[in-house]
């Protein structure tokens, strides 16, 4: 019993001498008054349903699923890009939507010069 206590005492004494001291990092944190205010961005949600209809923020922007050029979508995105260019456009196609229709939406975004584009 005494041997076990002696071994434990030696172990703790040896490990206590090898403690690594943590260094202090001098990091310049920003003060509360110096942070620049980021403009609030509102995402533009573009939905493509299974029939090929295109909706922007729940408002229909395609005349019919056969409308390939999507002029109203392009005009809306162009105006939105001029007013607030930092707003992201999120395309959310239905799982049953045709890929051709999603490419039409991507072409409308390209013509409107959308800079922030993603899929949701």
C-alpha positions as CSV (number, residue, x, y, z in Angstrom):
1,X,0.0,0.0,0.0
2,X,2.8,2.4,0.9
3,X,4.6,1.5,-2.3
4,X,1.5,2.6,-4.4
5,X,1.2,5.9,-2.5
6,X,4.9,6.5,-3.0
7,X,4.7,5.8,-6.8
8,X,1.7,8.1,-7.1
9,X,3.5,10.8,-5.1
10,X,6.5,10.5,-7.5
11,X,4.3,10.6,-10.5
12,X,2.5,13.8,-9.4
13,X,5.7,15.5,-8.4
14,X,7.3,14.7,-11.8
15,X,4.3,15.9,-13.8
16,X,3.9,19.1,-11.8
17,X,7.4,20.2,-12.7
18,X,6.6,19.9,-16.5
19,X,3.7,22.3,-16.7
20,X,3.7,24.4,-19.8
21,X,3.0,28.0,-19.1
22,X,0.5,29.6,-21.4
23,X,1.9,32.7,-23.2
24,X,0.0,36.0,-23.5
25,X,-0.9,37.0,-27.0
26,X,-1.1,40.7,-27.6
27,X,-4.0,40.9,-30.0
28,X,-5.4,44.3,-30.8
29,X,-9.2,43.9,-30.4
30,X,-11.4,46.5,-32.1
31,X,-13.0,49.0,-29.9
32,X,-16.9,49.2,-29.9
33,X,-16.9,52.6,-31.7
34,X,-14.5,51.6,-34.5
35,X,-16.5,48.8,-36.1
36,X,-17.9,49.7,-39.5
37,X,-21.6,49.1,-39.9
38,X,-22.5,46.5,-42.5
39,X,-25.5,47.2,-44.6
40,X,-28.4,44.9,-44.0
41,X,-28.7,42.5,-46.9
42,X,-32.1,40.9,-47.8
43,X,-31.8,37.8,-49.9
44,X,-33.8,37.6,-53.1
45,X,-35.4,34.2,-53.3
46,X,-36.0,32.8,-56.8
47,X,-38.2,29.7,-56.8
48,X,-38.7,27.4,-59.8
49,X,-41.6,25.0,-59.4
50,X,-42.2,21.7,-61.0
51,X,-44.2,23.2,-63.9
52,X,-41.4,25.7,-64.7
53,X,-43.0,28.8,-63.3
54,X,-40.6,31.3,-61.8
55,X,-41.4,33.1,-58.6
56,X,-39.3,35.9,-56.9
57,X,-40.2,36.3,-53.2
58,X,-43.5,34.5,-53.9
59,X,-44.4,36.8,-56.8
60,X,-44.7,35.1,-60.2
61,X,-42.2,36.5,-62.7
62,X,-42.7,34.2,-65.7
63,X,-45.6,34.6,-68.1
64,X,-45.6,30.9,-68.8
65,X,-43.3,27.9,-68.4
66,X,-42.5,28.2,-72.1
67,X,-41.2,31.8,-71.7
68,X,-37.5,31.2,-72.2
69,X,-36.1,34.7,-71.9
70,X,-37.7,35.7,-68.5
71,X,-37.6,39.5,-69.3
72,X,-39.6,40.4,-66.1
73,X,-37.2,38.4,-63.9
74,X,-34.2,40.1,-65.6
75,X,-35.7,43.6,-65.2
76,X,-36.5,42.9,-61.5
77,X,-32.9,41.6,-60.8
78,X,-31.4,44.5,-62.7
79,X,-33.3,47.0,-60.6
80,X,-32.5,45.1,-57.4
81,X,-28.8,45.0,-58.3
82,X,-28.7,48.8,-58.9
83,X,-30.5,49.6,-55.6
84,X,-28.5,47.2,-53.4
85,X,-25.7,45.3,-55.1
86,X,-24.9,43.4,-51.9
87,X,-28.2,41.5,-51.8
88,X,-27.6,37.8,-52.6
89,X,-29.9,35.9,-55.0
90,X,-30.8,32.4,-53.9
91,X,-32.2,30.1,-56.5
92,X,-34.4,27.3,-55.0
93,X,-35.5,24.9,-57.8
94,X,-38.1,22.2,-57.1
95,X,-36.7,18.7,-57.3
96,X,-39.1,18.0,-60.2
97,X,-38.1,21.2,-62.1
98,X,-36.4,20.8,-65.5
99,X,-32.7,21.7,-65.5
100,X,-33.3,23.7,-68.7
101,X,-35.6,26.1,-66.7
102,X,-32.9,26.5,-64.0
103,X,-30.4,27.4,-66.7
104,X,-32.9,30.0,-68.0
105,X,-33.0,31.6,-64.6
106,X,-29.2,31.5,-64.4
107,X,-29.0,33.3,-67.8
108,X,-31.4,36.0,-66.5
109,X,-29.1,36.5,-63.5
110,X,-26.1,36.7,-65.8
111,X,-27.8,39.3,-68.0
112,X,-28.8,41.3,-64.8
113,X,-25.2,41.2,-63.7
114,X,-26.0,39.6,-60.3
115,X,-22.8,39.3,-58.3
116,X,-23.9,37.1,-55.3
117,X,-25.6,34.0,-56.5
118,X,-26.2,30.7,-54.7
119,X,-28.5,27.7,-54.7
120,X,-30.7,26.9,-51.7
